[in-house]
Amino acid sequence: MQQEIILQADRIGKYFYDPEKFKVLNDISFTVNKGEFVTLVGKSGSGKSTLLYILSTMDTDYQGGLSIDGDLVTGRKQNALAALRNEKIGFVFQFHYLLNEFSCLKNVMIPALRLGRYSKEEIEERAYQKLRMLGLEEQALKPASKLSGGQQQRIAIARALINDPLIIMGDEPTGNLDSRNTDTVFEAFQELAHEYGQTIIAVTHDNDFAAKSDRIIEMMDGHIISPQ
């Protein structure tokens, strides 16, 4: 059965100009399939976070082409890219960026309220569904500040899932967690990919985390040096 390609990077190049012109990404090409859990690894300065920023459509100053869900997104206007991100990309960062005074449920609902596609009642039901998937339904009405680090990061994952994105992009999603909570968050990602067909692309410094993902893309000096 042919795999469905969700993301395609085609010869992506990127320069930094400060303090002098420097090529930070060199002809990066690879594809990511639906339901695949891919990690980007490499030492600091290898270009992995810069690449993730381009893949997420936040950085548009690059050469080459980026396609998401079969559509070329390179060259689109900022408003169109913002709409695409809200609809098709969920983000999980090293810091959870939850609003501590809000309940977990309300935190999860925020991106869907912004998208405006469903009624508030529907969004609440969808938020409960995502919390249930991540084993956090009982925490729904607690303030986010009352949860452990691992639980907070799983709330952040639920929030990333609320609009049913094609891709979840993680930037060091376990970088702020101890090993036990890292395992909990990894298991959540793995279950999402393998049981729910969620595509995940995550930058990580954690070699153990990467080793358990479906595929590692290793970078060095702006090049991919491992299997693409």
Residue, then its C-alpha position, 0 to 999 in steps of 0.5 A: m500500500q502506498q504511503e500518503i505523503i503529508l510533507q515534502a521538503d525540496r532542496i531547501g536552502k537558507y542563509f543567515y546574514d548577520p554578522e556575515k553571510f552564512k549558509v545554514l541549510n544546504d539543499i535539504s530534501f525529504t518527505v514525511n508520511k501520514g502517521e509517521f513520528v520523525t525526529l530531527v537531531g544534531k548538535s547545536g548549530s546543525g540547522k535543525s531548529t531553523l529547518l523546523y521553523i521553515l517546515s512550520t511555515m513561520d520562516t518564509d525566507y528560504q530557497g527551494g520548495l515546501s509542500i504540505d498535504g500535496d499543496l505547495v506552500t512556498g510563496r504564499k502570503q502571510n495571511a494564508l500561511a497563518a490560516l494554514r498553521n491554525e488549521k493544519i499544524g499543531f505546535v508543542f514547545q519546550f515550555h508548555y505556554l499554558l495560561n496558568e490561571f485558566s483550567c486545563l480544559k480552557n487551555v485546550m479549547i483556545p486554538a479552536l475558539r480562535l479558528g471559529r469553525y465549531s460552536k463553543e459546546e462542540i469545542e468543549e466536547r472536542a477538548y474533553q475528547k483530546l484530554r481523554m486520549l491523553g489520560l487527563e480527563e479528570q484534570a480538565l477543570k483544574p488550573a493548569s498551574k496545579l499539574s506536574g510538568g509531564q501533565q502540563q506538557r500533555i495538556a499542551i499536546a491536547r491543545a495542539l490536537i484540538n483542530d485535528p492538525l495534519i502535523i504536530m511539530g515539536d521543538e524540544p518537547t521534552g527538553n524541560l522534563d525529567s526522564r520519567n515525564t519524558d517517557t510519559v510524553f514520548e508514549a503520548f506521541q507514539e500512541l498518537a502516531h501509531e493508533y491515531g495516524q497523527t504525523i509528528i515531526a520533533v526536534t530533540h537533543d534527547n538521543d533516547f527519545a529520538a531512538k524510539s521514534d519511527r525515523i531519525i533525520e540527523m543533521m550536521d552543518g546544515h546538511i542531512i547526514s543520516p537516512q532521509 
